Amino acid sequence: MNENRKIRVAITHGDTNGIGYELIFKTFAEPEMLELCTPIIYGSPKVATYHRNALGIEANFTIVADASEVKDGRVNFLPVFDEEIKVELGQPTEESGTAGLKAIDRALADYREGAYDVLVTAPMDNNEQFHFSGQSRYIEDHLEVEEQGLSLLVNERMRVALATRNLPLKQVAESVTAESVRQKATTLFNALRRDFRISNPRIAVLALNPKAGDNGLLGSEEQEVILPAIEELSENGVQAFGPYAADKFFGDFSVEQFDGVLAMYYDQGLTPFRSFSCNDGVNYLAGLPLVRTAPELSAGYDIAGKGIADEQPLRHAIYLAIDIFRHREEYDEPMDNPLPKLYKEKRDESDKVRFAIPKRRDDRTPRNNHREEQKSGE
């Protein structure tokens, strides 16, 4: 692997009436960013110029007809549509939302051609004027791969994934199944190993009900669904623990003792994550061949065009995407040239050996909010 290789970062402009262009301009106003990566902005030069003039920002970019013209050391700008669109800063419209999706469409088409390494998307919102399922779901649906992605929220203190997608609370309980918990926790485990280079990740699985069901008094999902899933994960080599009551888990900072957290529903995971985020929150779509990140921001209609948007979340999204790309190269490199076996292993197939292997550890459940591993000094 060439450590000096500049990563090609595709960046979509997001909702054209939001803060996307302001984030992009401010991020690449720092010359050091062009030493780190080669950006390709997917958007509209006319809209970009409108934003630049409205904000009074000096932003230089070079228009390219297609990805073959992209060069290092400059902000490459690839137009995704030719038609004129009306820019109404701070006003969500169907036209501004559609413009954001057109940028994603072109970026995904170029990804299939190997035009860039990672994708970072500027903010878009679902609103009354423009209804869509969210950028993560949209990308997952249009990437044409069989794998199902997992939205992983990342900041300096935690990594939080959700066992269910954004659902009304009345639908959450029926959507939490042993299979969904097992599948999402496994995807999280694999992402932590390959994308974050954590050799043996520890995953905390949160409870669904208050007080972790209080031994069945407040719900049975913990005993009937979540705990069996954790036990199966253990048998498959996934270091999963829980289920933990969310209030105590985050309240006593138990989150710091784990590499990842699997929350059961949106508010359970997003509320503490955003409480602990300080302009560094990133949404990473794990489990897919494409590395895609996004700043954990809304389209910012209330501040669009005012020049006060903080670009740090976008910068962190770019940093994370580059790190993950590098980590995947490091993780996959030994697999490309495996060492040949020098001898044939002799396996003992006797029942005595086979049944002497413990199927799982004795206890995967929380005990007084402390795990046995803590007592042993792990």
Phi and psi in degrees as a GROMACS rama.xvg file:
@    title "Ramachandran Plot"
@    xaxis  label "Phi"
@    yaxis  label "Psi"
@TYPE xy
-90.2706  108.62  ASN-2
-68.0399  -20.0668  GLU-3
-91.706  0.662407  ASN-4
-66.2943  131.429  ARG-5
-81.831  126.977  LYS-6
-77.8878  134.813  ILE-7
-85.5866  119.456  ARG-8
-112.05  112.463  VAL-9
-82.656  134.171  ALA-10
-130.732  119.134  ILE-11
-88.5625  149.763  THR-12
-80.3838  -8.76937  HIS-13
72.5199  -160.213  GLY-14
-66.8707  124.529  ASP-15
-72.8219  -7.61824  THR-16
-102.269  6.4091  ASN-17
-104.276  -151.51  GLY-18
-99.2752  8.11844  ILE-19
-53.3143  -51.864  GLY-20
-67.0302  -34.3127  TYR-21
-63.0041  -42.1743  GLU-22
-61.8788  -43.7828  LEU-23
-65.3239  -48.0049  ILE-24
-59.9221  -46.0451  PHE-25
-67.3252  -37.4848  LYS-26
-61.9727  -44.9563  THR-27
-93.635  10.5286  PHE-28
-72.3171  -19.1284  ALA-29
-85.5546  114.884  GLU-30
-57.6161  -27.8807  PRO-31
-62.5592  -25.8908  GLU-32
-63.6923  -34.716  MET-33
-76.1762  -14.3869  LEU-34
-81.3275  -23.9828  GLU-35
-86.3635  -37.3584  LEU-36
-152.946  170.773  CYS-37
-114.47  108.263  THR-38
-82.901  146.179  PRO-39
-127.394  109.055  ILE-40
-87.7825  122.849  ILE-41
-98.4394  111.022  TYR-42
-174.253  -148.676  GLY-43
-123.5  118.942  SER-44
-58.4263  -36.7741  PRO-45
-66.5677  -42.9062  LYS-46
-66.9636  -39.8838  VAL-47
-61.0483  -42.3117  ALA-48
-64.7123  -38.9852  THR-49
-59.6767  -47.5057  TYR-50
-63.3818  -42.4609  HIS-51
-60.5741  -42.7445  ARG-52
-69.8166  -40.7188  ASN-53
-64.6685  -34.4404  ALA-54
-88.7874  -15.7369  LEU-55
66.2348  35.9677  GLY-56
-103.231  137.362  ILE-57
-83.4501  104.794  GLU-58
-129.459  116.388  ALA-59
-103.986  135.453  ASN-60
-146.56  157.672  PHE-61
-114.453  121.447  THR-62
-76.5653  133.065  ILE-63
-123.408  144.857  VAL-64
-73.3519  -36.4868  ALA-65
-156.824  178.358  ASP-66
-65.6471  -19.8491  ALA-67
-67.4239  -18.7271  SER-68
-93.8625  -0.225686  GLU-69
-66.665  136.859  VAL-70
-132.068  152.416  LYS-71
-70.5851  160.157  ASP-72
81.0049  9.66851  GLY-73
-150.722  163.795  ARG-74
-87.668  105.749  VAL-75
-82.9259  134.501  ASN-76
-122.785  118.271  PHE-77
-110.167  111.099  LEU-78
-65.7355  136.958  PRO-79
-107.376  -10.7137  VAL-80
-157.625  156.378  PHE-81
-101.855  -24.392  ASP-82
-68.2092  153.192  GLU-83
-73.8754  137.873  GLU-84
-129.535  148.887  ILE-85
-82.1355  130.336  LYS-86
-100.726  120.581  VAL-87
-124.371  88.4352  GLU-88
-55.3554  129.388  LEU-89
84.6163  0.197269  GLY-90
-116.759  109.995  GLN-91
-68.3115  131.469  PRO-92
-136.948  162.955  THR-93
-64.0777  -36.331  GLU-94
-66.1289  -41.6891  GLU-95
-69.9562  -35.545  SER-96
-69.2798  -42.5313  GLY-97
-61.5577  -37.2584  THR-98
-61.4164  -36.1332  ALA-99
-65.6987  -40.9482  GLY-100
-70.0426  -32.9869  LEU-101
-61.7841  -36.2626  LYS-102
-65.9241  -40.8542  ALA-103
-64.8168  -43.1816  ILE-104
-56.6333  -47.3264  ASP-105
-67.6671  -38.6399  ARG-106
-64.3191  -41.2815  ALA-107
-66.934  -36.9262  LEU-108
-62.493  -41.6996  ALA-109
-70.3523  -32.2047  ASP-110
-61.52  -40.5367  TYR-111
-62.511  -22.9924  ARG-112
-94.4252  3.52117  GLU-113
73.4221  29.5385  GLY-114
-75.4468  -22.6895  ALA-115
-150.113  177.234  TYR-116
-101.429  -44.1731  ASP-117
-136.975  158.173  VAL-118
-121.027  132.294  LEU-119
-125.227  130.27  VAL-120
-112.065  130.599  THR-121
-73.7993  162.545  ALA-122
-67.1596  144.142  PRO-123
-139.246  150.073  MET-124
-124.509  146.997  ASP-125
-82.535  126.175  ASN-126
-147.272  -178.301  ASN-127
-64.2439  -29.9018  GLU-128
-85.3796  -23.7175  GLN-129
-143.416  106.531  PHE-130
-97.3986  124.356  HIS-131
-154.299  167.812  PHE-132
-84.1054  1.16909  SER-133
102.786  150.426  GLY-134
-64.8682  -38.7952  GLN-135
-60.8344  -48.9137  SER-136
-64.561  -40.4388  ARG-137
-62.0202  -46.0227  TYR-138
-64.5616  -43.9843  ILE-139
-59.4376  -42.1816  GLU-140
-71.2733  -29.1248  ASP-141
-103.962  2.3348  HIS-142
-81.0874  -15.933  LEU-143
62.2336  48.4944  GLU-144
-128.859  157.605  VAL-145
-79.8095  -26.2167  GLU-146
-65.3021  148.463  GLU-147
-102.12  129.642  GLN-148
-78.8632  168.14  GLY-149
-136.094  118.102  LEU-150
-72.3762  120.759  SER-151
-120.189  118.407  LEU-152
-90.393  128.094  LEU-153
-128.543  131.275  VAL-154
-142.205  -169.822  ASN-155
-68.7585  -18.3633  GLU-156
-108.151  -21.1015  ARG-157
-158.03  162.371  MET-158
-129.263  116.836  ARG-159
-122.051  126.724  VAL-160
-115.917  161.855  ALA-161
-115.276  133.572  LEU-162
-75.002  -22.9704  ALA-163
-126.05  153.017  THR-164
-75.2565  -178.851  ARG-165
-64.5364  104.843  ASN-166
-128.03  152.493  LEU-167
-60.1419  146.368  PRO-168
-56.8236  -34.683  LEU-169
-66.2812  -15.5645  LYS-170
-100.257  -7.53644  GLN-171
-66.7377  -49.6591  VAL-172
-57.6955  -43.3778  ALA-173
-71.8397  -18.0331  GLU-174
-90.2494  -14.632  SER-175
-85.6752  103.036  VAL-176
-118.517  161.379  THR-177
-59.0315  -38.3348  ALA-178
-66.2898  -42.5712  GLU-179
-67.052  -40.2529  SER-180
-63.898  -45.1646  VAL-181
-62.2913  -45.304  ARG-182
-65.7097  -45.7489  GLN-183
-67.8446  -39.5775  LYS-184
-66.1916  -36.1262  ALA-185
-67.7014  -42.1044  THR-186
-61.8581  -41.95  THR-187
-62.7328  -45.1058  LEU-188
-59.3323  -46.3141  PHE-189
-66.2118  -38.1641  ASN-190
-65.9786  -39.6351  ALA-191
-64.0229  -36.422  LEU-192
-73.6063  -49.2941  ARG-193
-83.377  -44.2064  ARG-194
-86.8757  -27.5236  ASP-195
-113.825  -1.99263  PHE-196
56.5715  44.7142  ARG-197
-100.796  115.384  ILE-198
-64.9666  -39.6525  SER-199
-137.91  76.5892  ASN-200
-63.7522  145.427  PRO-201
-108.166  125.396  ARG-202
-115.761  129.578  ILE-203
-95.7532  128.007  ALA-204
-105.456  122.462  VAL-205
-83.1146  155.87  LEU-206
-76.8429  163.308  ALA-207
-89.6301  -42.438  LEU-208
-96.3079  160.81  ASN-209
-57.2384  144.751  PRO-210
55.1979  30.5041  LYS-211
54.0818  35.3096  ALA-212
85.4339  -13.1984  GLY-213
49.6035  54.9194  ASP-214
56.0192  36.0496  ASN-215
95.3736  -10.4091  GLY-216
-70.4528  -30.6725  LEU-217
-113.3  15.4494  LEU-218
141.908  152.382  GLY-219
-110.251  -1.06265  SER-220
-61.1075  -32.7857  GLU-221
-62.055  -48.0994  GLU-222
-76.1006  -35.6692  GLN-223
-92.5919  -22.6647  GLU-224
-121.758  -57.804  VAL-225
-73.1155  -47.514  ILE-226
-62.2777  -44.4172  LEU-227
-58.6734  -36.0051  PRO-228
-65.316  -41.2743  ALA-229
-63.0596  -41.0122  ILE-230
-64.9659  -39.2668  GLU-231
-66.9745  -39.3428  GLU-232
-60.2931  -41.8276  LEU-233
-60.0992  -43.4707  SER-234
-63.2195  -26.3066  GLU-235
-94.0132  9.50581  ASN-236
86.2569  11.2644  GLY-237
-94.9332  124.225  VAL-238
-79.0819  82.6  GLN-239
-113.631  141.296  ALA-240
-135.238  152.139  PHE-241
134.578  -159.491  GLY-242
-78.9706  141.478  PRO-243
-105.618  139.701  TYR-244
-65.9958  125.678  ALA-245
-62.0185  -38.3198  ALA-246
-63.8578  -45.6859  ASP-247
-72.0944  -35.6677  LYS-248
-60.5393  -48.0063  PHE-249
-82.7986  -30.3394  PHE-250
-65.9075  -36.2362  GLY-251
-102.742  17.2049  ASP-252
61.4219  29.5192  PHE-253
-61.6517  -21.4809  SER-254
-56.5002  -29.3305  VAL-255
-71.2612  -11.3549  GLU-256
-93.8169  4.09213  GLN-257
-126.98  157.308  PHE-258
-89.3966  -20.705  ASP-259
-158.306  155.698  GLY-260
-127.533  134.148  VAL-261
-107.98  106.097  LEU-262
-89.3576  157.495  ALA-263
-85.539  -28.6148  MET-264
-152.568  171.903  TYR-265
-53.4773  -60.9826  TYR-266
-62.9172  -34.4166  ASP-267
-61.3694  -36.9968  GLN-268
-92.6815  -39.3374  GLY-269
-74.5751  -35.7765  LEU-270
-62.1579  -53.2281  THR-271
-67.1181  -34.2565  PRO-272
-61.0368  -48.4645  PHE-273
-70.5658  -26.9411  ARG-274
-67.2834  -32.9031  SER-275
-94.5725  -4.88238  PHE-276
-84.1471  141.309  SER-277
-133.33  77.5079  CYS-278
60.5768  24.4025  ASN-279
-130.683  11.2933  ASP-280
-73.8385  133.496  GLY-281
-132.291  139.47  VAL-282
-101.167  118.524  ASN-283
-112.771  129.521  TYR-284
-91.1288  92.0969  LEU-285
-81.9086  163.879  ALA-286
85.2092  6.73273  GLY-287
-118.513  157.485  LEU-288
-65.4514  -31.6482  PRO-289
-79.7048  131.009  LEU-290
-86.039  112.391  VAL-291
-128.577  128.166  ARG-292
-127.438  165.061  THR-293
-152.164  144.665  ALA-294
-64.4946  141.839  PRO-295
-80.4961  73.8988  GLU-296
-139.415  155.676  LEU-297
-86.0045  176.645  SER-298
-67.6128  -12.693  ALA-299
64.5288  43.6777  GLY-300
-59.7664  -31.9145  TYR-301
-70.1122  -19.9841  ASP-302
-120.21  3.86007  ILE-303
-59.827  132.872  ALA-304
81.9334  -0.12872  GLY-305
-95.1709  -8.2001  LYS-306
75.124  17.8029  GLY-307
-113.756  3.4077  ILE-308
-66.7142  139.624  ALA-309
-90.9153  119.936  ASP-310
-83.137  -4.85516  GLU-311
-57.3831  -41.2159  GLN-312
-59.9763  -37.6555  PRO-313
-66.9003  -40.5521  LEU-314
-62.0514  -42.6318  ARG-315
-64.181  -35.8978  HIS-316
-63.829  -39.043  ALA-317
-67.4548  -45.5226  ILE-318
-57.4499  -46.4182  TYR-319
-64.3106  -42.5704  LEU-320
-60.0113  -42.4901  ALA-321
-65.9844  -43.6095  ILE-322
-59.186  -45.4141  ASP-323
-63.9737  -41.255  ILE-324
-59.3758  -45.5197  PHE-325
-62.9016  -44.8597  ARG-326
-61.4803  -39.9449  HIS-327
-63.5288  -40.0462  ARG-328
-60.4782  -44.6103  GLU-329
-63.8893  -42.1064  GLU-330
-69.0783  -39.6919  TYR-331
-83.4786  -21.4155  ASP-332
-56.5475  -46.4669  GLU-333
-63.156  -27.069  PRO-334
-71.8429  -23.7286  MET-335
-72.2402  -30.392  ASP-336
-133.852  69.7791  ASN-337
-66.946  146.9  PRO-338
-70.1301  137.126  LEU-339
-70.1783  148.174  PRO-340
-70.3802  133.519  LYS-341
-90.8987  -13.5149  LEU-342
-154.566  161.924  TYR-343
-92.084  125.426  LYS-344
-72.1126  138.53  GLU-345
-95.7658  121.331  LYS-346
-101.799  140.145  ARG-347
-98.1828  108.537  ASP-348
-94.5162  8.42186  GLU-349
-66.2418  150.65  SER-350
-61.2999  -32.633  ASP-351
-60.5627  -44.6006  LYS-352
-72.7267  -43.4392  VAL-353
-62.9649  -42.1615  ARG-354
-87.3965  -4.45847  PHE-355
-82.4468  -13.4009  ALA-356
-79.6501  121.528  ILE-357
-64.6692  135.935  PRO-358
-74.6503  -32.6035  LYS-359
-160.402  165.593  ARG-360
-69.0641  157.374  ARG-361
-63.4913  -35.3969  ASP-362
-144.905  120.646  ASP-363
-109.649  5.71578  ARG-364
-95.649  154.19  THR-365
-68.5797  142.819  PRO-366
-131.01  107.146  ARG-367
56.0131  35.9647  ASN-368
61.7381  17.0164  ASN-369
-132.911  140.038  HIS-370
-94.0686  157.019  ARG-371
-59.5304  -28.1194  GLU-372
-65.1283  -32.5168  GLU-373
-64.7704  -39.3291  GLN-374
-67.4403  -31.2452  LYS-375
-87.9468  -1.95348  SER-376
87.8637  13.9626  GLY-377
